[in-house]
Amino acid sequence: MKKVSETSAKNILLALSKNPTFRNDEVGREIKSVLNGTHKTYKYVLVNGLLAKATNEEVDALSLQAGDDSEGAYDARSLCHKVLVPFEREIMPNSLGGSNEPFLNKPARFPRLTTDNAVRRGNDMKTLRAVISILSKVKSSVAAKMYLSSALANMAEIANAVAEKYELPDSELEDLTGPQIILDFVCQVTESKLEGEMCPLVVAAIEHFYYGGTRVVVPHKVNESGASSKEVGDIDVFDKEGNIVSSIEVKDKDFAKIDVEHAIKKFAYAKLTNTLFIYGKAVMYDAEAVKETASEYGRNGYFCSIVSIIDFVKIRLYSIERPISLQEFVTVLLAYAKSINAKDETIEWIKNTALEFAL
């Protein structure tokens, strides 16, 4: 298996990112097409392959797994997760899609890139063929660096466009200040569930202001909590040393006592004794059964408060001493939307609701 120095790979990325240059030739245009496409995993596979080849010319850029039997096989997954992902997050946020572990996705779990890999017909197969074509044409580390630079130029454009997406246009939101303003806005913005993304974002933003910088509030992408060893609930709260001190489960769909029990068991496994289970405005559940379940665990040392999103916001706003402007609140809301790579519909809903609220 060929070795790819992580240190060298990092240095190459940083050096090329200072002045990336787009190559307007056949390969350069193919790269741009893939990076502007919709298949996130193949974007990482493509750039990772170019990076590997740029770092070690003996690498087979079509290799995906260390167990590949080709002479140029290498540990593509480690390179991607330890070098490319942190680089994207810190230097060109969301330019490839904002994935934490892209090589865990099915398209990257084959030994190597071939047209025999299981993939949906149509655009996905077209993208797979394009990635194979590109990486097959890049024969040397010199060529790999040249086209990696071209890819980085594309990524920089995408990152700039993404950054603008999370910015609010000029408005009068700064003049709207106070707990009632924030509560009224929350009532309005949580009218839409946005596939479960809206309520967790609101909860995270409220917690951000409640802790006033003394804690680090980390929302996780909806339906992906637990993907990392550090994740417990939908929103986790850490102290400055990185120790988890609180966790919150958020449900914006009908739930049952088994959902509450599952959440409390997760909290208990993380040794958290005081937690929250927050539910959305139009959610249905068996109040008596849920109450009994929470009470049983509470008497055994694992207290979990089951509360509606609006009641939660009211209580937190009561405890926040300084006034918050709607501009501040929405800015934090959008920052968290960016951190979880929220859907475009969610971002537009937040911005449009805020601007309409200001009228």
C-alpha positions in Angstrom: 0.0 0.0 0.0 1.3 3.4 -0.9 1.8 6.0 1.8 0.4 9.5 1.5 1.9 12.0 4.0 -0.8 13.9 5.7 1.5 16.7 6.5 2.6 17.0 2.9 -0.9 16.9 1.7 -2.0 19.7 4.1 0.9 21.8 2.9 0.0 21.3 -0.7 -3.6 22.3 -0.1 -2.7 25.4 1.8 -0.1 26.5 -0.7 -2.4 26.0 -3.7 -5.3 27.6 -2.0 -3.5 31.0 -1.7 -3.8 31.6 -5.5 -5.8 28.8 -7.1 -5.9 28.9 -10.9 -8.7 27.5 -13.1 -7.6 25.5 -16.0 -10.0 26.2 -18.9 -9.3 23.0 -20.8 -11.2 19.7 -21.2 -10.1 18.3 -17.8 -10.5 21.6 -16.0 -14.1 22.0 -17.4 -14.9 18.3 -16.4 -13.7 19.0 -12.8 -15.8 22.2 -12.7 -18.9 20.3 -13.9 -18.5 17.6 -11.2 -17.9 20.2 -8.4 -21.0 22.2 -9.5 -23.1 19.1 -9.6 -25.3 17.5 -7.0 -23.5 14.3 -6.1 -21.6 15.2 -2.9 -19.6 12.0 -2.4 -18.1 12.1 -5.8 -16.9 15.7 -5.3 -14.9 14.5 -2.3 -13.6 11.4 -4.1 -12.5 13.6 -7.1 -10.6 16.2 -5.0 -9.2 13.6 -2.7 -7.8 11.6 -5.6 -6.1 14.7 -7.1 -4.7 15.5 -3.6 -3.3 12.0 -3.2 -1.7 12.0 -6.6 -0.3 15.5 -6.0 1.3 14.2 -2.8 2.6 10.9 -4.0 2.9 10.2 -7.8 2.9 6.4 -7.2 -0.7 6.5 -5.9 -3.5 5.0 -8.0 -6.0 7.9 -7.9 -8.8 5.5 -8.7 -8.2 3.6 -5.5 -10.8 4.1 -2.8 -9.8 1.6 -0.1 -6.6 0.4 1.5 -7.7 -3.1 0.7 -7.8 -2.4 -3.1 -5.5 -5.0 -4.8 -3.9 -2.5 -7.2 -0.3 -1.6 -7.0 -1.1 2.0 -6.2 -3.7 1.4 -3.5 -3.7 3.8 -0.6 -5.8 4.8 2.4 -8.1 7.3 0.7 -10.6 7.4 3.5 -8.0 8.5 6.1 -6.6 11.2 3.7 -10.1 12.6 3.1 -11.3 12.6 6.7 -8.0 13.8 8.3 -6.9 16.3 5.6 -9.5 17.3 3.0 -12.5 17.5 5.4 -10.8 19.8 7.9 -9.3 21.9 5.1 -12.8 22.4 3.6 -14.3 23.3 6.9 -11.7 25.8 7.8 -10.7 27.4 4.5 -13.5 26.9 2.0 -16.6 26.0 4.1 -19.3 23.9 2.4 -17.5 24.1 -1.0 -17.8 20.3 -1.4 -21.0 19.9 0.6 -19.9 20.2 4.3 -19.8 16.4 5.0 -17.9 15.3 8.1 -17.2 11.7 6.9 -17.9 11.5 3.2 -16.1 8.2 2.7 -18.7 6.4 4.9 -21.2 6.9 2.1 -21.9 3.9 -0.2 -20.2 5.3 -3.4 -16.9 5.6 -1.6 -17.0 2.1 0.0 -16.0 0.2 -3.1 -12.3 -0.9 -3.4 -11.8 1.4 -6.3 -13.6 3.5 -8.9 -15.0 1.5 -11.8 -18.1 1.7 -13.9 -19.2 -1.6 -12.3 -19.7 0.1 -8.9 -23.4 0.1 -7.9 -24.8 3.5 -8.7 -28.1 4.9 -9.8 -28.5 5.3 -13.5 -28.7 8.7 -15.1 -26.9 11.6 -13.6 -25.1 9.6 -10.8 -23.6 7.2 -13.4 -22.6 10.2 -15.6 -20.8 11.7 -12.6 -19.0 8.5 -11.8 -17.8 8.2 -15.4 -16.6 11.8 -15.3 -14.6 11.3 -12.1 -13.0 8.1 -13.6 -12.2 10.0 -16.8 -10.6 12.9 -14.9 -8.5 10.8 -12.6 -7.4 8.5 -15.4 -6.0 11.4 -17.4 -3.9 12.8 -14.5 -0.7 10.8 -14.7 1.8 12.8 -12.7 2.0 14.7 -9.5 2.7 17.9 -11.5 -0.5 17.4 -13.5 -2.3 16.5 -10.3 -1.2 19.8 -8.6 -2.3 21.8 -11.6 -5.8 20.3 -11.7 -6.0 20.4 -7.9 -5.4 24.1 -8.2 -8.1 24.3 -10.7 -10.5 22.4 -8.4 -9.6 24.8 -5.6 -10.5 27.7 -7.7 -13.9 26.2 -8.3 -14.3 25.5 -4.6 -13.4 29.1 -3.7 -16.2 30.3 -6.0 -18.7 27.9 -4.4 -17.6 28.8 -0.9 -18.1 32.5 -1.6 -21.6 31.8 -3.0 -22.5 29.7 0.0 -21.3 32.5 2.4 -23.6 35.0 0.7 -26.5 32.6 1.0 -26.3 32.9 4.8 -26.2 36.7 4.9 -29.2 38.9 5.5 -29.7 41.9 3.1 -29.9 45.4 4.7 -33.0 45.7 6.9 -34.4 47.3 10.0 -34.0 44.2 12.1 -31.5 45.9 14.5 -34.2 48.3 15.6 -36.4 45.4 16.7 -35.2 44.4 20.2 -36.5 42.7 23.3 -37.8 39.3 24.5 -41.3 39.8 23.0 -39.9 40.5 19.6 -37.9 37.3 19.7 -40.8 35.3 21.0 -43.2 36.6 18.3 -40.6 35.9 15.6 -40.1 32.3 17.0 -43.8 31.8 16.9 -43.9 32.8 13.3 -40.7 31.0 12.1 -41.7 27.7 13.7 -45.0 27.6 11.7 -43.0 25.6 9.1 -41.2 22.4 10.2 -38.8 22.3 7.2 -38.4 18.6 7.6 -37.5 18.9 11.2 -34.8 21.5 10.8 -36.5 24.7 12.1 -37.1 23.8 15.8 -33.6 22.6 16.6 -32.1 25.7 15.0 -34.3 27.9 17.2 -33.4 25.9 20.3 -29.7 26.2 19.5 -29.9 30.0 19.0 -31.8 30.5 22.2 -29.3 28.4 24.1 -26.5 30.4 22.6 -27.8 33.6 24.1 -28.9 31.9 27.3 -25.3 30.7 28.0 -23.8 34.0 26.9 -20.5 32.5 25.7 -19.9 30.3 28.7 -20.8 27.2 26.8 -20.4 25.9 23.3 -23.8 25.0 21.7 -23.6 22.4 18.9 -26.6 21.5 16.9 -26.4 18.3 14.8 -27.8 17.7 11.3 -31.4 16.5 11.6 -31.6 12.6 11.7 -27.9 12.3 12.1 -27.4 12.7 15.8 -25.1 10.0 17.2 -23.0 9.8 14.0 -20.0 10.9 16.0 -18.8 9.5 19.3 -19.2 13.0 20.8 -22.9 13.4 19.7 -25.7 12.6 22.1 -28.8 14.5 21.3 -30.0 16.8 18.5 -28.2 19.7 20.3 -25.3 19.1 22.7 -23.8 21.7 25.0 -20.1 21.6 25.9 -17.9 23.5 28.4 -14.8 25.3 27.3 -12.7 22.2 27.8 -14.9 20.2 25.4 -16.8 18.2 28.0 -20.4 17.6 27.3 -22.6 19.2 30.1 -26.1 19.1 28.6 -28.0 17.6 25.8 -31.4 18.3 24.1 -33.7 16.2 22.0 -36.0 18.0 19.6 -39.1 16.5 18.0 -41.1 18.4 15.4 -43.3 15.4 14.6 -45.7 13.2 16.5 -43.9 11.0 19.0 -44.6 8.3 21.6 -43.2 7.4 25.0 -40.7 5.0 23.3 -39.1 8.1 21.7 -38.8 9.8 25.1 -37.4 6.6 26.6 -34.8 6.3 23.8 -33.7 9.9 24.3 -33.3 9.5 28.1 -31.3 6.3 27.7 -28.9 8.1 25.4 -28.6 10.9 27.9 -28.1 8.4 30.7 -25.4 6.5 28.7 -23.6 9.9 28.4 -24.0 10.3 32.2 -26.2 13.4 31.8 -28.7 13.7 34.7 -30.6 16.9 33.7 -31.8 17.1 30.1 -34.5 18.5 27.8 -36.9 16.9 25.4 -38.5 19.7 23.3 -41.4 19.3 20.9 -42.8 21.4 18.1 -46.0 23.4 18.0 -48.3 21.0 16.1 -47.0 17.8 17.6 -49.3 15.1 18.9 -48.3 12.6 21.7 -49.8 10.7 24.6 -49.2 13.1 27.4 -50.0 10.7 30.3 -47.8 7.9 29.0 -44.9 10.3 28.3 -45.3 11.9 31.7 -45.1 8.4 33.4 -42.0 7.5 31.4 -40.2 10.7 32.2 -41.2 10.5 35.9 -39.9 6.9 36.2 -36.5 7.8 34.9 -36.5 11.0 36.9 -37.0 9.2 40.1 -34.0 7.0 39.2 -31.7 10.1 38.8 -32.2 11.0 35.1 -34.5 14.0 35.0 -35.7 15.0 31.6 -38.0 18.0 31.2 -40.6 17.5 28.4 -41.6 20.9 27.2 -43.0 22.6 24.1 -40.8 24.9 21.9 -42.8 28.0 22.8 -42.8 27.3 26.5 -39.0 26.6 26.4 -38.4 29.9 24.6 -40.5 31.8 27.0 -38.6 30.4 30.0 -35.2 31.0 28.5 -36.0 34.6 27.4 -37.1 35.3 31.0 -33.6 34.4 32.2 -31.6 36.3 29.5 -30.7 39.6 31.1 -29.5 41.6 28.1 -31.9 42.6 25.3 -31.4 40.7 22.0 -32.1 42.4 18.7 -33.9 40.4 15.9 -30.8 41.1 13.8 -28.6 39.3 16.3 -31.0 36.4 16.7 -31.4 35.8 13.0 -27.6 36.1 12.4 -27.0 33.3 15.0 -29.9 31.3 13.5 -28.3 31.4 10.1 -24.9 30.6 11.5 -26.3 27.4 13.0 -28.1 26.7 9.7 -24.7 26.9 8.0 -23.1 24.6 10.6 -25.6 21.8 10.0 -25.7 22.5 6.2 -29.4 23.2 6.4 -31.5 22.9 3.3 -31.9 25.9 1.0 -35.6 26.0 1.8 -34.8 26.4 5.5 -32.4 29.2 4.9 -34.8 31.1 2.6 -37.6 30.6 5.1 -35.6 32.1 8.0 -34.5 35.1 5.9 -37.9 35.8 4.3 -39.7 35.4 7.6 -37.3 37.9 9.3 -37.6 40.4 6.5 -41.4 40.2 6.4 -41.5 40.5 10.2 -39.6 43.8 10.0 -42.2 45.3 7.7 
